[in-house]
Amino acid sequence: MNFFKTNVGLLKKRGNIVFANTVNSLISPFTNIVFSFLIIRLCGIELWGSFVYYFLYATLASLILNWGNKDHLLREFSKAPASISSLWLQSFLTRLILLVPLAVVLFVSFSGKEAAIIFVWSFLISLVSSFDPLVTYYRKFRSSVYAEIVSSLIMFVLIYLFAGELNIRYLLLVYSSYYIIKIFWLTFMFAGILSKPGIFHLSGLIRFSVLGSSSMFFLLGLTGMLGSRIDQYIVAYYLPKDALGSYQVLKNFLLYFQSVAVFMVFPFVKNIYRLNDESLNKLNKLMILSGIVIIIPAVILFWIILNYIYKLSFS
């Protein structure tokens, strides 16, 4: 009987962790869904398409600035839990070096105005993403959800109040405020962890070896992103802004469905690194079965949302 209670309690605890991580992982896509809906319905599909154009390049640039940060640090945290603050700051300061080559590439590839927008925006995204390993490792999912709710609500209010005056410049400023609020919130949330005695001695905290050891995670992330989004970059290059806006909404819903697997696994990534092959095979089979079960209702739900809420139609 005690064995049964212990196992039920363990399953309940893990279920709560999965649920909290799922909510934390879904809240940001939900913000993007509401954000796209407000812009399309209040300001038009063309303005949304112009926004998506910058967003696609900013997310690609932020991926470069992150440089495999999340997966690499989760592995390092698992191996050296006593050095988490030093490892985090070491990764953060070292990755700042990437700002220089990124700026050069952007200002060569785009006009000065476009390059500046993409550069600043990608830097803000990378700052928020820098806290992801800490959120996951310490399982601060609820606090992260609160940060998302507060920052997104402020952004939605600003959009609603100034909908009639919004152009692409002001829209980008409003969206940037959403990231700035999250950065302040997350900094305050982890200030105790990142301000341990001696942590701000910069000697030895900038190491190029960090970029080398995290490069495989970066390449996995880059190839995965390009594999899932290369069509959007092609659409952004060849098609008008209204077509890009409609296509981005459709594609994002498909990507959200793919992300369900990550929601289920990521809270336990520090444990997964310790699993043997037999346990990993069982986990793979569970993920495949879960995908088969949820794919049909997910696709039906997407069709209803696109047709009856967004009122978008595709040839």
Solvent accessible surface area in square Angstrom, and as a share of the most:
residue,aa,sasa,rsa
1,M,170,0.76
2,N,120,0.61
3,F,163,0.68
4,F,130,0.54
5,K,121,0.51
6,T,91,0.53
7,N,54,0.28
8,V,70,0.40
9,G,39,0.37
10,L,77,0.38
11,L,121,0.60
12,K,138,0.58
13,K,125,0.53
14,R,119,0.43
15,G,36,0.35
16,N,83,0.43
17,I,24,0.12
18,V,40,0.23
19,F,143,0.59
20,A,20,0.16
21,N,6,0.03
22,T,33,0.19
23,V,50,0.29
24,N,27,0.14
25,S,28,0.18
26,L,78,0.39
27,I,32,0.16
28,S,41,0.26
29,P,21,0.13
30,F,117,0.49
31,T,3,0.01
32,N,36,0.19
33,I,42,0.21
34,V,36,0.21
35,F,2,0.01
36,S,6,0.04
37,F,61,0.26
38,L,34,0.17
39,I,0,0.00
40,I,17,0.09
41,R,115,0.42
42,L,77,0.38
43,C,37,0.22
44,G,28,0.27
45,I,45,0.23
46,E,115,0.51
47,L,25,0.12
48,W,8,0.03
49,G,0,0.00
50,S,23,0.15
51,F,3,0.01
52,V,0,0.00
53,Y,40,0.15
54,Y,24,0.09
55,F,26,0.11
56,L,1,0.00
57,Y,45,0.17
58,A,0,0.00
59,T,23,0.13
60,L,42,0.21
61,A,3,0.03
62,S,5,0.03
63,L,34,0.17
64,I,54,0.27
65,L,5,0.03
66,N,24,0.12
67,W,49,0.17
68,G,11,0.11
69,N,4,0.02
70,K,64,0.27
71,D,49,0.25
72,H,10,0.04
73,L,2,0.01
74,L,1,0.00
75,R,73,0.27
76,E,31,0.14
77,F,0,0.00
78,S,19,0.13
79,K,138,0.59
80,A,38,0.29
81,P,79,0.50
82,A,101,0.78
83,S,44,0.28
84,I,8,0.04
85,S,9,0.06
86,S,47,0.31
87,L,33,0.17
88,W,16,0.06
89,L,18,0.09
90,Q,25,0.11
91,S,3,0.02
92,F,41,0.17
93,L,29,0.15
94,T,0,0.00
95,R,14,0.05
96,L,60,0.30
97,I,58,0.29
98,L,21,0.10
99,L,36,0.18
100,V,103,0.59
101,P,67,0.42
102,L,11,0.05
103,A,25,0.19
104,V,88,0.51
105,V,88,0.51
106,L,10,0.05
107,F,104,0.43
108,V,121,0.70
109,S,72,0.46
110,F,39,0.16
111,S,63,0.41
112,G,45,0.43
113,K,127,0.54
114,E,43,0.19
115,A,0,0.00
116,A,42,0.33
117,I,39,0.20
118,I,0,0.00
119,F,49,0.20
120,V,81,0.47
121,W,5,0.02
122,S,0,0.00
123,F,60,0.25
124,L,20,0.10
125,I,19,0.10
126,S,5,0.03
127,L,30,0.15
128,V,15,0.09
129,S,23,0.15
130,S,1,0.01
131,F,12,0.05
132,D,51,0.26
133,P,0,0.00
134,L,0,0.00
135,V,7,0.04
136,T,10,0.06
137,Y,33,0.12
138,Y,75,0.29
139,R,76,0.28
140,K,84,0.36
141,F,5,0.02
142,R,173,0.63
143,S,32,0.21
144,S,16,0.11
145,V,15,0.09
146,Y,118,0.45
147,A,0,0.00
148,E,3,0.01
149,I,68,0.35
150,V,55,0.32
151,S,0,0.00
152,S,7,0.04
153,L,100,0.50
154,I,74,0.37
155,M,0,0.00
156,F,31,0.13
157,V,82,0.47
158,L,53,0.26
159,I,0,0.00
160,Y,153,0.58
161,L,116,0.58
162,F,94,0.39
163,A,20,0.16
164,G,84,0.81
165,E,126,0.56
166,L,21,0.10
167,N,69,0.35
168,I,40,0.20
169,R,149,0.54
170,Y,107,0.41
171,L,0,0.00
172,L,12,0.06
173,L,106,0.53
174,V,19,0.11
175,Y,4,0.01
176,S,19,0.12
177,S,30,0.19
178,Y,5,0.02
179,Y,22,0.08
180,I,74,0.38
181,I,44,0.22
182,K,22,0.09
183,I,28,0.14
184,F,146,0.61
185,W,85,0.30
186,L,6,0.03
187,T,67,0.39
188,F,175,0.73
189,M,43,0.19
190,F,0,0.00
191,A,45,0.35
192,G,61,0.59
193,I,33,0.17
194,L,25,0.12
195,S,61,0.40
196,K,100,0.42
197,P,139,0.87
198,G,47,0.45
199,I,9,0.05
200,F,134,0.56
201,H,136,0.61
202,L,105,0.52
203,S,109,0.70
204,G,38,0.37
205,L,18,0.09
206,I,90,0.46
207,R,126,0.46
208,F,140,0.58
209,S,78,0.50
210,V,12,0.07
211,L,24,0.12
212,G,48,0.46
213,S,54,0.35
214,S,3,0.02
215,S,25,0.16
216,M,124,0.55
217,F,35,0.15
218,F,15,0.06
219,L,79,0.39
220,L,128,0.64
221,G,31,0.30
222,L,38,0.19
223,T,86,0.50
224,G,43,0.42
225,M,27,0.12
226,L,61,0.31
227,G,63,0.61
228,S,31,0.20
229,R,45,0.16
230,I,86,0.44
231,D,40,0.21
232,Q,0,0.00
233,Y,22,0.08
234,I,92,0.47
235,V,18,0.10
236,A,9,0.07
237,Y,162,0.62
238,Y,158,0.60
239,L,90,0.45
240,P,87,0.55
241,K,72,0.31
242,D,63,0.33
243,A,34,0.26
244,L,1,0.00
245,G,0,0.00
246,S,22,0.14
247,Y,62,0.23
248,Q,4,0.02
249,V,5,0.03
250,L,49,0.25
251,K,26,0.11
252,N,16,0.08
253,F,7,0.03
254,L,81,0.40
255,L,19,0.09
256,Y,35,0.13
257,F,45,0.19
258,Q,117,0.52
259,S,33,0.22
260,V,43,0.25
261,A,45,0.35
262,V,74,0.43
263,F,14,0.06
264,M,61,0.27
265,V,36,0.21
266,F,36,0.15
267,P,2,0.02
268,F,40,0.17
269,V,20,0.11
270,K,43,0.18
271,N,59,0.30
272,I,38,0.19
273,Y,96,0.37
274,R,154,0.56
275,L,71,0.35
276,N,94,0.48
277,D,110,0.57
278,E,112,0.50
279,S,39,0.25
280,L,60,0.30
281,N,82,0.42
282,K,130,0.55
283,L,45,0.23
284,N,81,0.42
285,K,143,0.61
286,L,96,0.48
287,M,39,0.17
288,I,115,0.58
289,L,105,0.52
290,S,24,0.15
291,G,29,0.28
292,I,115,0.58
293,V,99,0.57
294,I,58,0.29
295,I,78,0.39
296,I,119,0.60
297,P,77,0.49
298,A,16,0.13
299,V,82,0.47
300,I,97,0.49
301,L,97,0.48
302,F,25,0.10
303,W,142,0.50
304,I,76,0.39
305,I,30,0.15
306,L,10,0.05
307,N,53,0.27
308,Y,141,0.53
309,I,81,0.41
310,Y,5,0.02
311,K,133,0.56
312,L,20,0.10
313,S,103,0.66
314,F,88,0.36
315,S,165,1.06
